[in-house]
Amino acid sequence: MSQNAEDTQLAGQSIPYAELNPQQQKQRLQELALVFLKLGAIAFGGPAAHIAMMDSEVVTRRQWLSREKLLDLLGITNLIPGPNSTELAIHIGYERAGWLGLLVAGSCFILPAMIIVWTLAAIYARYQTIPQVEWLLYGIKPVIIAIVVQAVWLLGKKAIKDIPTTIAAIAVIIAFFLKVDELLLLLLAGLGVMFFKNLWQSKNRTSAAWLLPISLVMGQTGGATVATSVSWLQVFLFFLKIGSVLYGSGYVLLAFLQRELVEQNHWLTSQQLLDAIAIGQFTPGPVFTTATFIGYLLAGHAGAIAGTIGIFLPAFVLVWIVNPWVPKLRQSSWVSSFLDGVNAASLGLMAVVTYTLGRAAIVDWLTVVLTLLSLIAVFRFKINSAWLVLGGGFVGFVARFLNGAI
């Protein structure tokens, strides 16, 4: 196809949704549903892989958007809370078919993963004490640690840009171990770096990261309470809060879950949380569907639905609000520097949760070896995380039989 023909096709594909006749509008919604159902069912490998698949499907194959437009939409997902690849799907749906497209694209991308994770949660809740399942997860958990370490490293290369972001990340790590609330840390880190870069830096003042130690006074240091039962409404409100404030990749979610579900409320054990993460890793689609798994464990089928809706609902609302403002937000130095601080705080939270989960996953010589081999695989050979998780499960399964034969 010639360049002129490609330009003509792209122009035709970009006709505003409101200007189409009802039949054409219906066709666009059906196309969105089919494309994102397919992507949601095969999108293994984490957000980077999801975004690459969307680029191939939406830009290269179907020419719904230009690559420049897709990059603009991707950039804005970093400025708002929520799962980046899911928000990109929602943005594409909004660009393609307005608010109906927003709902269709986002829901269809989430639905396959939700159903798979929901099914696995029901199986897990019934059979988690069977030795074969325990050994399967025994092999998967060390691999998850390696995958999270890689995510911390990749985020760190982007998040640690200068002295203010370095100070913010270190301060967050220290404050986390002092039981300071994660949401407060994200807010203070963002504000501290934002004000420093836009006000004090120009006057050669001391870093505004001095705001962060205030969190040591304001943080919550009270003892944890033990919940006797959890309702679907509690599950919904908990994940609604998480989805409304969570920046970074799905791995940052682990820091919030570890602190509130395990340490404060005692709704889950660290082992159950690791199992939930493992399930989220070897299934396709957003890592945030971990909320579906946890919701089921806490409140059954209603909890699975409530957890999923709660954690993804803010992404739909925020994309609907922010999408028209994409060009202006991208140019704001204040918004960009606030994001720098939040990303640095997210890095700190990911680092400490990796340490915490690693202590639970790496328990003997085999898990040490499996973790080291997984680290080599992800850093040196760039092996897809889905294959690593399957390999870890296979090692655990084989180890069970070898252990029984000895």
Buried (B, 14 or more C-beta within 10 A) or exposed (E): EEEEEEEEEBEEBBEEBEEBEEEEBEEBBEBBBEBBBBBBBEBBBBBBBBBEBBBEBBBEEBBBBEEEBBEBBBEBBBBBBBBBBBBBBBBBBBBBBBBBBBBBBBBBBBBBBBBBBBBBBBEBEEEBEEEEBBBBBBBBBBBBBBBBBBBBBBBBEEBBBBEBBBBBBBBBBBBBEEBBBBBBBBBBBBBBBBBBBBEBBEEEEEBBBBBBEEBBEEBEEEEEEEBEEBBBEBBBEBBBBBBBBBBBBBBBBBBBBBBBBBEBBEBBEBBBBBBBBBBBBBBBBBBBBBBBBBBBBBBBEBBBBBBBBBBBBBBBBBBBEBBEEBEEBBEBEEBBBBBBBBBBBBBBBBBBBBEBBBEBBBEEEBBEEBBEBBBEBBBEEEBBBBBBBBBBBEBBBEBBEEEEEE
